[in-house]
Amino acid sequence: MHNKVTRQNIQDIKDLLGHDIVIDSDISEDYSHDEMTIYGTRAPDLVITPKCTEDVSKLLKYANDHLLPVIARGAGTGLCGGCVAIEGGILVDMSHMDKILEIDKKTMTATFEPGVILMNAIEKVSEEGFLYAPDPGEKSATIGGNVMTNAGGMRAIKYGVTRDHIKGLEVVLADGSVITLGGKTSKNSSGYDLKDLIIGSEGTLAIVTKIIAKIIPKPKLMTSLLIPFSTLKDALDAVPYITNLEDVATTIEFMEKEVIEDARLYLGKDFPNKDYNAYLIVSYSGNNKNELERMINLCAELALEKGAIDVFISDTEERQASIWDARGAFLEAIKNSTTEMDECDVVVDIDKVADFNDFAKNVAGRENIRIRSFGHAGDGNLHIYILKDDMPDDIWQRKAKAFMDELYEEAAILKGQVSGEHGIGHAKKAYLKDSLDPAVIELMKKIKVAFDPHNILNPAKVIDIE
Ligand SMILES: Cc1cc2nc3c(=O)[nH]c(=O)nc-3n(C[C@H](O)[C@H](O)[C@H](O)COP(=O)(O)OP(=O)(O)OC[C@H]3O[C@@H](n4cnc5c(N)ncnc54)[C@H](O)[C@@H]3O)c2cc1C
């Protein structure tokens, strides 16, 4: 049971940290939500912006002693209400701890403070000739937020997700103690991997204050193929064959004509082709031009054999930009096309993506609702959006919930998972609980209690502790 933040607490915290804190009407409205206001908004009782690990440590020790909720926030680009203080409390805005501390070429690691913006991390690492391989779509997110949601992205099929690129973490535990997990070593089989447990824990187990990430040599060449199909099913059915080719594609994304049109309206820029119903974007990267061309040809031939109508090759920066700029804007473009939306981010086996998408379309048709979908075909992660348009509020709430209930039920039947990359927050908590074995939920609760006995860290997120 938490306490409410009092005027005395606010004064104590101010004295403790010795720098500004924000309260009451000075709290920016931005702090009361993430990118999905549909999941509820609530202003925190105060906002602090730590400048160093010690600030976080002092704050957590105080909050733990006084049973005050503490919610970490990166850039607030999350899509499941994870950084929202839904029960009030202290919001810790980590975006001011934003130094790139080191690029170490010898160990091929980059060390970041958690508030470093992804875009800046990618750029700095790239200037040194390396690649930070995870590629989540929202480049203004923080690295800390990416770590805590185990963000995925477009290159997950080849390189994996954020967790696969994090070698070490410095974290502050609920009682204020600071620990280091992992480091720069390439391997580690030394006991339970608490680092990997904390990655993806959405601020419920600890606050991350330093991140050691793996960096790899940057491939010199990349070519993308835009492959149209007459139906999305044809496109998705081709994917497992493409993944069986000799080399692993860097990305395999799917989309339909309508989403491309949304992006055109949103960006005011044309996509290289928009004549067909469904598309795959497949890209390959490497250093050897002949080898890359051979893979492109193999993929093109296979796609045509599997029903593609044509294959457009984008091998110049300009042509690739016209594809990837549009792909990067899909979520915002869909949001822009309606009054409100809800999102489903399930992941299923890659040979079940077409079935799942068909299921969603059938339900949408039956219920007369407008939906949009796109996603990471290469790793089975779909993003399906139900759109409110001009539906009255009560009908919208009923229809959106019923639609989501059906989708998550179907995902469970297909042995998929509730979230592929956006996380659980508080929005998907009930679906997580329904989807997992009760014994797993019980184990998760015990882990939460072991890390955070008073449940001060991001309470009411991911799982409920009674
Ligand atoms: C247009 C758009 C495209 C997107 N594309 C992708 C995509 O391709 N792949 C993908 O995975 N996601 C995507 N996202 C979702 C979002 O960008 C990610 O979830 C991202 O990782 C959130 O980072 P953030 O800094 O905004 O974190 P926030 O939203 O601020 O927080 C997210 C969670 O992390 C916790 N947290 C943040 N910082 C810390 C910290 N230092 N210590 C402890 N806990 C912390 C918060 O408490 C919260 O639970 C997209 C979002 C948008 C709007």
The ligand as an SDF file (V2000), in Angstrom:
LIG
                    3D

 53 58  0  0  0  0  0  0  0  0999 V2000
    5.9070    6.2760  -34.2630 C   0  0  0  0  0  0  0  0  0  0  0  0
    6.3440    5.2210  -33.2830 C   0  0  0  0  0  0  0  0  0  0  0  0
    7.0380    4.1210  -33.7660 C   0  0  0  0  0  0  0  0  0  0  0  0
    7.4720    3.1290  -32.8760 C   0  0  0  0  0  0  0  0  0  0  0  0
    8.1670    2.0680  -33.3740 N   0  0  0  0  0  0  0  0  0  0  0  0
    8.6050    1.1100  -32.5230 C   0  0  0  0  0  0  0  0  0  0  0  0
    9.3130   -0.0180  -33.0280 C   0  0  0  0  0  0  0  0  0  0  0  0
    9.5660   -0.1510  -34.2250 O   0  0  0  0  0  0  0  0  0  0  0  0
    9.6990   -0.9510  -32.1340 N   0  0  0  0  0  0  0  0  0  0  0  0
    9.4420   -0.8350  -30.7980 C   0  0  0  0  0  0  0  0  0  0  0  0
    9.8250   -1.7190  -30.0310 O   0  0  0  0  0  0  0  0  0  0  0  0
    8.7760    0.2200  -30.3050 N   0  0  0  0  0  0  0  0  0  0  0  0
    8.3540    1.1890  -31.1210 C   0  0  0  0  0  0  0  0  0  0  0  0
    7.6610    2.2660  -30.6250 N   0  0  0  0  0  0  0  0  0  0  0  0
    7.3580    2.3420  -29.1860 C   0  0  0  0  0  0  0  0  0  0  0  0
    8.3670    3.1600  -28.3210 C   0  0  0  0  0  0  0  0  0  0  0  0
    9.1250    4.0520  -29.0890 O   0  0  0  0  0  0  0  0  0  0  0  0
    9.2730    2.1920  -27.5680 C   0  0  0  0  0  0  0  0  0  0  0  0
    8.5000    1.4500  -26.6440 O   0  0  0  0  0  0  0  0  0  0  0  0
   10.4290    2.8450  -26.8230 C   0  0  0  0  0  0  0  0  0  0  0  0
   11.2970    1.8430  -26.3660 O   0  0  0  0  0  0  0  0  0  0  0  0
   10.0040    3.7230  -25.6510 C   0  0  0  0  0  0  0  0  0  0  0  0
   11.1080    4.5260  -25.2590 O   0  0  0  0  0  0  0  0  0  0  0  0
   10.8750    5.8750  -24.4450 P   0  0  0  0  0  0  0  0  0  0  0  0
   12.2000    6.4660  -24.1530 O   0  0  0  0  0  0  0  0  0  0  0  0
    9.9180    6.7440  -25.1260 O   0  0  0  0  0  0  0  0  0  0  0  0
   10.2670    5.2740  -23.1010 O   0  0  0  0  0  0  0  0  0  0  0  0
    8.9630    5.6820  -22.2880 P   0  0  0  0  0  0  0  0  0  0  0  0
    7.7580    5.6010  -23.1430 O   0  0  0  0  0  0  0  0  0  0  0  0
    9.2190    6.9520  -21.5810 O   0  0  0  0  0  0  0  0  0  0  0  0
    8.9420    4.4930  -21.2270 O   0  0  0  0  0  0  0  0  0  0  0  0
    8.7090    3.1700  -21.6270 C   0  0  0  0  0  0  0  0  0  0  0  0
    8.8640    2.2300  -20.4170 C   0  0  0  0  0  0  0  0  0  0  0  0
   10.2160    2.1850  -19.9970 O   0  0  0  0  0  0  0  0  0  0  0  0
   10.3570    2.6050  -18.6400 C   0  0  0  0  0  0  0  0  0  0  0  0
   11.6040    3.3720  -18.5660 N   0  0  0  0  0  0  0  0  0  0  0  0
   12.0170    4.3620  -19.3950 C   0  0  0  0  0  0  0  0  0  0  0  0
   13.2570    4.7560  -19.0430 N   0  0  0  0  0  0  0  0  0  0  0  0
   13.6310    4.0050  -17.9840 C   0  0  0  0  0  0  0  0  0  0  0  0
   14.8050    3.9250  -17.1690 C   0  0  0  0  0  0  0  0  0  0  0  0
   15.8810    4.6780  -17.3790 N   0  0  0  0  0  0  0  0  0  0  0  0
   14.8270    3.0180  -16.1470 N   0  0  0  0  0  0  0  0  0  0  0  0
   13.7620    2.2340  -15.8980 C   0  0  0  0  0  0  0  0  0  0  0  0
   12.6450    2.2500  -16.6380 N   0  0  0  0  0  0  0  0  0  0  0  0
   12.5760    3.1250  -17.6720 C   0  0  0  0  0  0  0  0  0  0  0  0
    9.0900    3.4070  -18.3440 C   0  0  0  0  0  0  0  0  0  0  0  0
    8.7680    3.3600  -16.9700 O   0  0  0  0  0  0  0  0  0  0  0  0
    8.0700    2.6850  -19.2050 C   0  0  0  0  0  0  0  0  0  0  0  0
    7.5910    1.5420  -18.5300 O   0  0  0  0  0  0  0  0  0  0  0  0
    7.2080    3.2560  -31.4860 C   0  0  0  0  0  0  0  0  0  0  0  0
    6.5070    4.3740  -31.0150 C   0  0  0  0  0  0  0  0  0  0  0  0
    6.0770    5.3410  -31.8940 C   0  0  0  0  0  0  0  0  0  0  0  0
    5.3450    6.5370  -31.3490 C   0  0  0  0  0  0  0  0  0  0  0  0
  1  2  1  0
  2  3  1  0
  2 52  2  0
  3  4  2  0
  4  5  1  0
  4 50  1  0
  5  6  2  0
  6  7  1  0
  6 13  1  0
  7  8  2  0
  7  9  1  0
  9 10  1  0
 10 11  2  0
 10 12  1  0
 12 13  2  0
 13 14  1  0
 14 15  1  0
 14 50  1  0
 15 16  1  0
 16 17  1  0
 16 18  1  0
 18 19  1  0
 18 20  1  0
 20 21  1  0
 20 22  1  0
 22 23  1  0
 23 24  1  0
 24 25  2  0
 24 26  1  0
 24 27  1  0
 27 28  1  0
 28 29  2  0
 28 30  1  0
 28 31  1  0
 31 32  1  0
 32 33  1  0
 33 34  1  0
 33 48  1  0
 34 35  1  0
 35 36  1  0
 35 46  1  0
 36 37  1  0
 36 45  1  0
 37 38  2  0
 38 39  1  0
 39 40  1  0
 39 45  2  0
 40 41  1  0
 40 42  2  0
 42 43  1  0
 43 44  2  0
 44 45  1  0
 46 47  1  0
 46 48  1  0
 48 49  1  0
 50 51  2  0
 51 52  1  0
 52 53  1  0
M  END
$$$$
